[in-house]
Amino acid sequence: MPEPSSRASGSPFSRRTALKAGGSAALGVGLALFAPAAPAAALQRGTPLCDEPGDSAAAQGVGSSDLGIPYYREHDGTYGYVFGDSWTGMQQYGDYLGSPLMLCQSGFDASGATPISFTWAMPTGGRARQLFDYNWRADNGFGHEVTRIPNDCIEFGGRTYIQYTSVGTWTPPAGYDGSLMSGVAYSDDHGVTWRDYPYHWPGDIQGVNQSPYGMWSFAGIDPDGWLYIFSKRWNGSHRNTADGGVIQLFRIRPDEFRAGNFGAQQNWAHQDGRWQWTTTASPTPILTGNHIGEFSVKRIGGRYCMSYFDVTDYSICTRTASRPDAVWSAPKPQIVGDNRWPASHWGKPQVTTLYGGYIHPGSASATSLTLIVSQWPGVDHQPPYRVLQFDGINP
């Protein structure tokens, strides 16, 4: 595969150039790249998990990367972390490794007393390399794609699943999302080899702009036996004019999902004057409002917790609900791009050029979450490009 230049305008990482017109410009000049509030005892408050000399990611071959989506590896009780566009060197230098990548951890400390430390890399336990077998910036049989960005990962019944978006372009015309398609890849050997389900959800370049199935979050299998999945439009630039933060909900039996029978889903919809689960109507948006980028929903301690990147507020916000189909609490800013303004940001941990914000499934409780937050290096590609760990988040 050709190796894209980490500094060239056509490299996969150019997706963040659109962000400069948003929150990073509003932050003003002179703010520190990372200025957290005073840390509480025995909690991680923005601990870098990569892009630091001699860190555990570097020991597995990853210098700088983003996302770090955590999931529980139920077959052995460990945790995996799925990364997006990655490089071998710090600050996006070195060789481009591709996307997605996976690093694993033998034991997660939910107390926050010790930070996440990666103990091996997938797919073979050696140096990290791209999980999926496809070529960057090439036509792999679906049309030209720049990269494939993971949105979430889950393991159940001995199979691991990654839902992803194939990016056609990071610089689409106004009102378009630039996606080629979305798909679900699966592994029956815990992440060593991967295959795609035959069905893909068409994206912008295939004629379906703003598909509400572009980006998923696996909330998990509920005690009622259903796998609950939230989805929304994919929005790589974070400034797509048509993305109003709409999130929808559907559910499917785990065996149907495993079989790739995605048409067996039930949709949470407002139909015939009431909310109900149905197969005769499309999902009705359950959350609308600000532009929403990456998001994450997980069942923690019997309660459903949601986090997302609120692009307009320029913060990682959280909400909770007793059930996936119940009323969600009001958004609560947790980690912000500027903790001086507005008033709701005062005293919050500050990370400039932030995005992501994924809930760790091993979080201590529904009132003490661990979030994995990404930090972009800015419009001039200044360091860092990394993921950060925050513990003790009360949504």
KEKOLRO-265134 format. One record per atom (N, C-alpha, C): residue in one letter; x, y, z negated. Coordinates in steps of 0.05 Angstrom, whole numbers, plus 5000, padded with zeros to 4 digits. Each point is the difference from the previous one (the first is absolute). Layout:
KEKOLRO-265134
AXYZ...
end
This chain:
KEKOLRO-265134
M501749765000M498350245000M501750255000P499350205015P501550254998P499750134973E502050144991E500050134974E499450305003P497750094992P499350295003P501950164983S500750235010S501750194984S498450124978S501150004975S498650114978S499750315001R501550125018R499950295002R498750105026A499449815018A498850085025A497150064997S499050195016S497250084997S498149775007G500949815016G498349775007G500149774981S501550024979S500249784981S497349964985P499649754990P497449954986P499550204977F502150104987F499550164977F499050285007S499950075026S499050275007S497150044993R498749794990R497250024992R499550224980R502050074983R499650194979R500350295009T500750045025T500350285009T497550164998A497749885003A497550144998A499450104972L501349884980L499550084972L501050274994K502050105015K501250254994K498050235001A497949975016A498050215002A498150004977G500249804983G498149974978G501350074974G500049804981G500850064973G502850094996S502049905016S502750084996S500550295005A498650115019A500350295006A498850174978A497949894988A498650164979A501550004974L501949824997L501449984975L501950234995G500850145022G501850224997G502949914999V501850205000V502849945000V501149994972G501949814996G501450004974G499049804980L497749865006L499149804981L501949765000A500449884978A501749764999A498749785015L501649825012L498949775014L498449834981F500849984976F498449844981F500450134972A497850094989A500150134974A497749894982P500349774988P497949884984P499550144974A497649964989A499550104974A501649844979A500050104976A501649864979A499149714997P501849815002P499249715000P499149914973A498249824999A499249874976A501949774994A500149924975A501949794992A499349745015A502149855008A499749735011A498249995025L500050215016L498550005025L501750115022Q499649895024Q501350105024Q498450235010R501350235004R498650245010R501450115025G499949835021G501250085025G502749885005T500449764990T502549855003T500349925029P502250085014P500549925028P500549705001L498749865020L500449715003L501749945025C500850205015C501849975023C501250275006D501850015019D501450245008D501750124978E501049824983E501950074979E502449825002P502550115000P502349835002P500149774979G500549765010G500349774982G497449904987D497750085011D497549904988D499349725009S497849894989S499449725006S499049975029A498850215012A499249985028A502449985018A502150164994A502449995016A501349734999A499849874977A501249734997A498649805018Q497550065008Q498549825018Q500250105029G501550215005G500450105028G498450235008V498450124981V498350225007V501150254986G500750215017G500950254989G497850194994S498450075020S497850194997S497649895014S497650054987S497549905011S497750134986D497649935008D497650124987D497949784995L497850084989L497649844994L500449824976G501449785002G500549824978G497449894988I498249915017I497349914991I500349744984P499250014974P500449764983P497749805003Y500649754998Y497949794999Y501049774983Y498149854990Y500549774982Y500449755016R502249864997R500649755013R499049784982E497549925003E498749824981E501249724999H501449925022H501149735000H502249964980D501550224993D502249974981D500050214978G498050175000G499750204979G502050245002T501150045024T501850235004T498550225015Y501550215007Y498850235015Y501650065025G498650075021G501250095024G499450295005Y501750145015Y499750285007Y500450035030V498050105014V500150025029V500650295008F502250035015F501050275008F499450055029G500050265007G499750095027G502750045013D500250205018D502550055015D502350024981S502149855005S502249974981S502750025015W502050094984W502850025010W501949864981T502349925010T502049874983T501450204982G500150265008G501550194985G498350204985M501250154982M498650214986M499150225019Q497850134993Q499150245014Q499549955030Q499149765007Q499349925028Q502549975017Y502349964989Y502349945016Y500449705002G501949925017G500549725004G498149895022D499849745000D498349875020D497150014992Y498350035020Y497149994996Y499249714998L498649924978L499349724995L497349935010G498250195005G497449945010G497950024978S497649895006S497750014982S498149785008P498849854981P500450024971P502349834990L501050074976L502049854985L498949924973M501249804988M499049924973M502349944981L499950124977L501849944978L498349884977C501249824984C498549864980C501350034973Q498449954979Q500950044972Q499049764984S501949894984S499349764985S498250064976G500350234988G498450074976G499550294998F497550094999F499350284998F499450074971D501150224990D499650104973D497850205000A497549914993A497750185000A500150224979S501749964980S500250214979S501350265010G501549985022G501450235011G502750044986A500849834983A502650034986A502349975018T499749835021T502249965019T498850045028P501550125018P499050055027P500049745017I498550015021I499949785019I502849965012S500949755001S502549925011S499649775019F500950035025F499649795020F502149784998T499149755001T501849784995T500549845025W498350015020W500649885026W498450135022A500849955025A498750115023A498749785017M497950075014M498849825019M500950095028P499849835020P498449755000P501649754992T502650014996T501549764996T501650004974G499850214984G501550024975G502850115004G500850075024G502550135005G499650305001R501450135019R499750295003R497250065012A498850224992A497450065009A499950055030R498049905013R499550065028R497050015006Q499450095023Q497250045008Q498549734998L497650014988L498449764997L498749905026F498850195015F498549925024F501949985024D499349825018D501549965025D498950185022Y500950245002Y499350185022Y502250195005N500050135023N502150195007N499050294995W501750164989W499450284996W499950155027R498350205001R499950185024R499949845026A498249815000A499849825023A497149915003D499449875022D497449885004D500249714993N498749924979N500049724990N497549855009G498850095021G497649875010G497450144995F500250234985F497550144993F500150295010G502350085011G500550285006G502450104985H501150225007H502450104987H499550064971E501849904983E499850054971E502750084989V500050204983V502450114988V500949824977T498149944982T500649844976T497449894989R500149834981R497649894986R500350074971I498050154990I500150104972I498149844983P501149874978P498249854982P498250194984N497649914995N498150154983N499449874974D500049734999D499749864975D500749715004C500449864978C500849715000C498649864977I499249755005I498749844979I500749715005E500149844979E500449715002E497849864985F498749815012F498249824986F499749745016G499549794986G499749745012G502449905015G502450084992G502449915013G500750155026R498550205007R500650165024R500450294993T501950135012T500550294996T499150155024Y498750234996Y498950175021Y501150284998I500750125023I500750285002I498150135021Q498650204992Q498550165020Q501850235008Y500150055026Y501950205011Y498750175022T501350225006T499350165023T502350015019S499549955025S502050035022S499850295010V502350144999V500150285007V500750035029G498350145015G500650055028G501750255004T499450204984T501550255000T499650144973W502150144990W499850164976W499150285006T499850075025T499350285007T497750005020P497649914991P497750005017P498950285004P498350045020P498650265003P498250054976A499350244996A498250084977A497549845001G499249894977G497549854999G500349705005Y502449915007Y500549725005Y502049894980D499749744994D501749894979D502649875009G500349945026G502549895010G500449714996S498049864989S500349714996S499549845025L501349785002L499549815022L497949804992M500349894977M498149804990M500649954971S498349844987S500549904973S499649705000G501449864982G499849724999G500649884973V499749744997V500649864976V502049785007A502350004988A502049795003A499949824975Y500749755003Y499949814978Y502549825000S500649914976S502349824996S499149774982D500649765009D499449764984D502549894986D502250155000D502449924986D501050234982H498050154990H500550214980H501750235010G499950055026G501350245011G502449945018V500649755005V502349945017V499350045029T497949875009T499150035028T497250125001W499450155021W497550145002W498749965027R497349985000R498549995024R497750204999D499150095023D497750185001D497449855005Y497950094987Y497449905008Y499450115029P498649845016P499550095028P498550265002Y498250054981Y498450255003Y501650244989H499950225016H501150254992H497950225002W500150194983W498150225000W501250225018P498750075023P501250195018P500350274987G502250145007G500650264990G499650215021D501050244994D499750235017D500949955029I502449895003I501149965027I498649785015Q498649834986Q498349795013Q497150095002G499550264995G497450115005G498150044976V501049934976V498350034976V501450184981N499650265003N501350204982N498550014974Q501550034978Q498950024973Q498549754991S501049775007S498749754991S500049984970P497749964988P499849974971P501349754989Y501049825018Y501449764993Y503050025004G501050255003G502850045005G501849934977M499250074976M501649974976M498449874978W501049774989W498549854980W501550014973S498449954979S501149934974S498549774989F501449794993F498849764988F499650044970A497550034992A499450044972A500349744984G499949775014G500449744988G497449844999I500349754991I497749824998I498750044973D497550095000D498550054975D499149744988P499450004974P498849764987P497549905014D498750175016D497649915014D500749835025G502649985006G500949835022G500550145026W499350255002W500450155025W502750145000L501250025024L502350175004L499150285008Y500650204984Y499150275006Y502250165014I499350135022I501950155016I498950285005F501750204995F499450275007F501550085025S498950165017S501450085024S499350295007K501750115017K499750285009K501550045026R499850235011R501650075024R502950004993W501649915018W502950024997W500850295007N501950114985N500750285005N503050034994G501749945019G502850014996G501150284996S498850195013S501050284998S499050144975H497949894987H498850124976H498550265007R500050085025R498650255007R498249965024N498849775001N498149955022N497550154996T499250165019T497850194996T497349864996A499849745008A497449864997A499949844975D502149994984D500049834976D499150164976G497549944992G498950144977G500149854975G501749794999G500249854975G497949794997V498949915022V497849804998V501149724994I499049884979I500749724993I497549835000Q500249765011Q497749825001Q500849744986L498049834994L500349764985L498649775014F501449775001F498749755009F501249774984R498749775002R500949764986R499749765017I501549794994I500049765015I500849764983R499049775005R500849774985R502949935007P501649934980P502849945005P500549785022D498349805001D500449795020D499450105028E498150185002E499450125026E502350185009F501150154981F502350175006F502349835009R500649794986R502249835007R499749885028A497549945008A499549895026A500050215022G500350254992G500050215020G497250075011N498049914985N497250065008N499250274988F501250215010F499550264988F497250105005G498649895019G497350085005G498149914978A500949844981A498449914978A499850204977Q501250235004Q500050204978Q497250104994Q499650084975Q497650154992Q500850284994N498350195008N500750284999N498450144977W501250184986W498750164980W498950245014A497350015003A498850205017A497550114987H499450255008H497550134992H498049945022Q498249824995Q498149905020Q497249984988D498050085015D497349994992D499550154973G501550224997G499650174977G501449924975R501749805002R501549924976R502749885008W501849984980W502649885004W499749704997Q501249855018Q499849714999Q502249875017W500549744994W501849855016W498549885024T501150045024T498549935024T501949915022T498949855019T501549935024T498750135025T498050164995T498650125023T500550305003A501850114984A500750285003A503050034994S501250205012S502850064995S500450114972P502449994989P500450114973P499450305000T498850094978T499650294996T502350114984P501150235008P502250124984P499250034971I501849914982I499550034972I501450244988L502250095012L501450234991L500750185023T499450254997T500750205020T501250244986G501350175015G501150244987G502650095014N502150024984N502550105011N501349795019H501950105016H501549825016H501449804982I499749745006I501249804984I501949845017G502449964990G502149855014G500049714990E502349904991E500249734990E498249974975F498949764996F498449954976F500349724991S499149954975S500349744988S497749954980V498949765000V497949924981V500749734989K499949984973K500649754987K498349964976R499349754993R498649934976R502049964978I500050174980I501949994978I498449984974G500549784986G498649964974G497050015001G498949905022G497150005002G498750255011R501750215006R499050255011R501350055027Y498550135018Y501250065026Y501250284999C502550015009C501550255000C500850075029M499950255006M500750105027M502050234998S502049995017S501850235003S500250075029Y500650255006Y500350095028Y501550265001F501250055023F501350255006F497950195011D499450204984D498250225007D501650215014V499850015027V501750185015V499450294995T497450074997T499250274996T500850104973D499749844979D500850074973D503049964996Y501249865018Y502949934999Y500749874974S498749774995S500449854976S499249715004I501049834981I499049734998I497850014980C497649925008C497650014982C499149724994T498649974978T498949744992T497050034994R498649775002R497249974992R499749724989T497849964986T499349734990T497049955003A499449745000A497249915001A499749734987S497749944990S499649744987S499849775020R499150075024R499749805021R500950145027P500849855020P500650125026P497750165011D497549914996D497750135011D498650184980A501350064978A498950194980A500950295006V499050194985V500750285003V502950044990W501650135015W502850064993W500250264984S501950004982S500550254984S501050225017A500050244990A501150235014A503049975004P501150115022P502949985004P501650144979K502349884993K501750114979K502950015011P501050255004P502850025009P501949894980Q502049845009Q501949874982Q502850085005I500850015025I502750075009I499750215022V501350224998V499350235018V502550105014G499450145022G502250135015G500950264988D498250134985D500750254987D498550014973N501449994978N498650004974N499750284988R500350205017R499450284991R497350095009W498949885021W497450095011W498849775016P497349964998P498150144983P500149914971A498150104984A500149944971A499849704995S498649855017S499749714996S502749855002H502050145011H502749885003H501950074977W499350184983W501850094979W501049764983G502649994997G501249804983G500149725012K499149965024K500149745013K502849945010P500749755002P502649935013P500050105029Q502250125008Q500250135026Q501949855019V499049945024V501749885021V499350155025T501950165011T499550135025T500049805022T498650075022T499749825024T499349724992L497949974983L499249744991L497949895018Y499649734999Y497849865013Y499849724988G498349835012G499749734989G498550004974G501049854980G498649994974G498549734997Y501549784997Y498849744999Y499949894972I497749884993I499649894973I501449734998H501649974979H501349744995H498049814988P499649765012P498049814990P500749894972G502550044992G500949914973G499950224980S498650225006S499850234981S499149914973A500950154979A499549924973A497049994993S498450195011S497250004995S498750205018A497350015000A498650195016A500350294991T501350044977T500650274990T503050054999S501549815011S502950045001S501149875025L499650145022L500849895026L502950065007T501149825016T502650065013T499450075029L501050235009L499650095028L502750015014I500049925025I502450015017I499550235021V501650214997V499650245016V502350045019S499550085025S502150055019S500750305001Q502550055008Q501050275003Q501450025027W499050195016W501050045027W502350214998P502049985018P502350184998P499650275011G497650065010G499550285009G500650045030V499450245009V500150065029V502850005011D502050044983D502850005009D501449744993H498549804993H501149744994H502150014977Q499450174981Q501750014977Q499249784980P501849904984P499449784982P498050104979P498649824986P500149715004P497849895017Y500249745006Y497849855013Y499849744984R497949994983R500049794980R497249964988V499949804982V497649964984V500750044971L498050094984L500450064972L497949854983Q500849934976Q498349854982Q499050184978F497350014996F498750154978F498449814984D500449994974D498449834982D498350174982G498149864986G498350144981G498050195012I499249965025I498050175013I497249934991N498650194988N497349954990N498050125020P498749845015P498250105021P497350114989
end
